[in-house]
Amino acid sequence: MKPVEIADKLGIPVGTVKNNLSAALKEIRKGLEAAGHDPLILIFLIVQLP
């Protein structure tokens, strides 16, 4: 879903959705790095999503 679609469904501002997505991705990157993985793997995971 696009951030604007998420915001519409939740009834919150698009900026809030974008901020939360950004914070979540930052935490995922930190977790991947802590586990010894290259954070660039996120690109491959996201690109493969339908």
PyMOL commands that set and color helices and strands:
alter all, ss='L'
color gray80, all
select helices_A, chain A and resi 3-10+14-34+41-47
alter helices_A, ss='H'
color red, helices_A
deselect
rebuild
show_as cartoon
